[in-house]
């Protein structure tokens, strides 16, 4: 049972949700209108995207069908968003790798990589604490600073 739930939730559900987001938003990208940048564009729907997808595809309006980096980027900017968000994600983790952090902090970054699978990009950075982790990694955690 546990393996089934783990494998299904990690490998199959995100892929299914990606497909639903791609299908629903293929002709109506949101351009971050449902985010902190809501003043730039009008959001066309009455509910937030995870509840919208849950209602349309699962017929459960109270369910939250949130998904991660790929579906969020496509929902906002289409295929160019997928490329842009993937590039930004790569730059962030390349920066983190360049800090030469102590290996004991590796689990923290694995946690955030999995968080990007199931949460919107800006949400992870702003409200899930990733921005604080980046600052901490730059200021407090580098191995080279401790050796001096």
C-alpha positions in Angstrom: 0.0 0.0 0.0 2.7 2.5 1.0 4.8 1.7 -2.1 1.8 2.0 -4.3 0.9 5.4 -2.8 4.5 6.7 -3.0 5.1 5.5 -6.6 1.7 6.8 -7.8 2.0 10.2 -6.1 5.6 10.8 -7.1 5.6 9.5 -10.6 2.0 9.3 -12.0 -0.1 12.0 -10.4 2.3 14.9 -11.3 2.4 13.6 -14.9 -1.4 13.4 -15.1 -1.8 16.9 -13.6 0.7 18.2 -16.1 -1.4 16.8 -18.9 -4.5 18.5 -17.4 -2.8 21.8 -17.0 -1.5 21.7 -20.5 -4.9 20.8 -21.9 -6.8 23.4 -19.9 -4.4 26.3 -20.4 -3.3 25.6 -24.0 -5.2 28.6 -25.3 -5.5 30.8 -22.2 -2.3 31.4 -20.4 -2.6 33.3 -17.1 0.6 35.5 -17.3 1.0 35.4 -13.5 -2.4 37.0 -13.1 -3.2 34.7 -10.2 0.1 35.6 -8.4 1.6 38.5 -6.6 1.7 40.1 -10.1 -2.1 40.1 -10.4 -2.2 43.8 -11.0 -0.5 43.4 -14.4 -3.1 41.1 -16.0 -6.7 40.2 -15.4 -7.3 36.6 -14.1 -10.1 35.2 -16.2 -11.4 32.6 -13.7 -13.4 32.7 -10.5 -11.2 30.2 -8.5 -7.4 29.7 -8.3 -5.8 27.2 -10.8 -5.5 24.2 -8.5 -9.2 24.3 -7.6 -10.1 25.0 -11.2 -8.3 22.0 -12.5 -9.7 19.8 -9.7 -13.3 21.0 -10.6 -13.0 20.5 -14.3 -11.1 17.2 -14.4 -12.0 15.5 -11.1 -15.4 17.2 -10.5 -14.2 18.0 -7.0 -14.2 21.8 -6.6 -12.9 21.6 -3.0 -9.9 19.5 -4.0 -6.6 21.3 -4.8 -4.9 19.8 -7.9 -1.7 21.8 -7.4 1.3 20.8 -9.4 4.8 22.0 -9.9 7.3 23.8 -12.1 6.3 22.5 -15.5 2.5 22.9 -15.3 2.9 26.3 -13.5 5.2 27.6 -16.2 3.0 26.4 -19.0 -0.1 27.8 -17.3 1.5 31.2 -17.1 3.5 31.5 -20.3 3.0 28.4 -22.5 6.0 26.5 -23.9 8.2 29.6 -23.6 7.4 29.6 -19.9 8.6 26.0 -19.5 11.9 26.9 -21.1 12.2 30.1 -19.0 11.3 28.5 -15.7 13.6 25.5 -16.4 16.4 27.9 -17.2 15.9 29.9 -14.0 15.6 26.7 -12.0 18.9 25.5 -13.4 20.6 28.8 -12.7 19.4 28.7 -9.1 20.7 25.2 -8.5 23.9 25.8 -10.4 24.5 28.8 -8.1 23.8 26.6 -5.1 26.2 24.0 -6.4 28.9 26.7 -6.8 28.8 27.5 -3.1 30.5 24.2 -2.2 28.1 23.6 0.7 28.9 21.1 3.3 27.3 17.7 2.3 25.3 17.6 5.5 22.9 20.2 3.9 22.3 18.1 0.8 19.0 16.8 2.1 17.6 20.3 2.4 18.1 20.9 -1.3 16.7 17.5 -2.2 13.6 18.5 -0.3 13.3 21.7 -2.3 13.8 19.9 -5.6 10.8 17.7 -4.7 8.9 20.7 -3.5 9.3 22.2 -7.0 7.5 19.1 -8.3 4.3 19.8 -6.4 4.2 23.6 -6.0 4.2 26.7 -8.1 7.6 28.3 -8.8 6.9 31.6 -7.1 5.2 29.9 -4.2 8.2 27.8 -3.5 10.5 30.7 -3.6 8.4 33.2 -1.7 6.2 31.3 0.8 7.9 27.9 1.1 11.1 29.5 2.3 13.4 28.7 -0.6 14.4 32.4 -0.9 15.6 32.3 2.8 17.4 29.0 2.1 19.2 30.6 -0.8 20.2 33.6 1.3 21.3 31.3 4.1 23.3 29.2 1.7 25.1 32.2 0.4 25.8 33.9 3.8 25.9 31.3 6.5 26.4 27.8 5.1 29.3 27.8 2.6 32.1 25.4 3.6 34.7 27.9 2.4 33.6 30.6 4.8 33.9 28.2 7.8 37.4 27.2 6.9 38.7 30.8 7.0 
